[in-house]
């Protein structure tokens, strides 16, 4: 499959089933020590504009185990982006160094912008509050391994559904497999209209919604996924601004205060 994976909709049902089957085979191979070196001679570049531990390292570990190599920009604040290089320019340049790009970005739609300028396949590892298709593949694999099927199972997703990109991708995938999806959003954190419209158009599917009644249905579920809204980005920005103000204030104080008498 030599193409971009920007959203779960980029994969057909057959391709998803094939990936899950391949994942099962690879899990067995990992235990047996028989992982094929199918990525030997290939280079993967990871471009992460947001902090990440599990996502970035899981991609990189997988590439190394398959015999490939990794070049990584785990802190884009120390890259050319800090000097004003655009995402499009970065994707264009780095794609000349690698055979595949993995991008995590804080902008909705950033993966699609980067893919339009990359010369190699790009995998979306999460873009803003839009989608996170590879996390959904992991969730689907976990569900199928536990339940034996994805069709007809009952799944509830609750919490911050407005900004939860993992939930956005997961709902689109589960609707395709005709799962019974129950959404329990926090007040003011409902799924965005664009997502509901996509699910309705693509699968003729209507989501069932409950409000703040998680405990009433939790015992009937195959999967209960709670999503918390993490305000880390906003907190980091606020702290950075406070620190800047503090430094300015400290500088002013040093310049204005009278010299100490000796």
C-alpha positions, 0 to 999 in steps of 0.5 A, a space after each residue: 500500500 504505497 499511499 497516504 493514510 490521513 484518515 480512517 476513511 482512506 482505508 477500505 473495510 478489506 484493507 482494515 481487516 487485512 491490517 488487523 490480520 497482519 497485526 495478529 501475525 506480527 504479534 505471534 512473530 514477535 513472540 517467536 522471534 521471527 519478525 520479517 525484515 521487510 523494511 530493510 533498506 527503508 527510512 522512516 521520518 517522524 515529525 512531531 509538532 506535539 509532545 508524544 511518547 507512546 505514539 512516536 516510540 511505537 512507530 519507531 520501534 516497529 520500523 527498527 524491528 522490521 529492519 528499517 531505520 528512523 530519522 526523527 524530529 521529536 521536538 520541532 521547536 529546535 527544528 527549522 520550523 522555529 525559524 519560520 519554515 512552513 509545514 509544506 516546506 518541511 514535508 517537501 524537504 524531509 520526504 527527500 530523506 525518507 521513504 515514509 513520513 509520520 506526522 503529529 501536528 496540533 492543527 486540524 487538517 495539517 496531515 493533508 497539507 503536508 501530504 500534498 507537498 510530500 513526495 513519499 507516503 505520509 501517515 497521520 499520527 494525529 492532527 489537532 482535534 481532527 483524526 488519529 487513524 492509527 490509534 483507531 487501528 490499534 483500538 479495532 485490533 484490541 476489540 477484535 482480539 477480545 471479542 472475535 469480531 467487530 460487527 454488532 458489538 456495543 461500544 460507548 464513548 464518553 467525555 470530551 467528544 468535541 476535541 477527541 481525535 481518537 474518538 472521531 476516527 474510532 466512530 467512523 470505523 465502528 460505524 462501517 462495521 455496524 457496531 452499536 455506538 452509544 455516545 455519552 458526551 460531557 456537557 458542551 463537548 458533543 461530537 462536531 457537526 462535520 463528524 456526524 454528517 460524515 458518518 451519516 453520509 458514508 454509512 447512513 448511520 445515526 449515533 445514539 446519545 445519552 447525557 451523563 448516564 455512563 454508569 447505567 450502560 457501562 455493564 452492557 458494553 464491550 468497550 467503554 472509552 472515556 475521553 478527558 479534555 486535556 488543556 495542556 496546550 492552553 496551560 503551556 501557552 499560559 505558563 509561557 506567557 506568564 514566564 515572559 511577563 515575569 522575565 520582562 518584569 524582572 528586567 525592568 526591576 533590575 534596571 529601575 531599582 536604586 543601587 544598594 548602598 555599601 
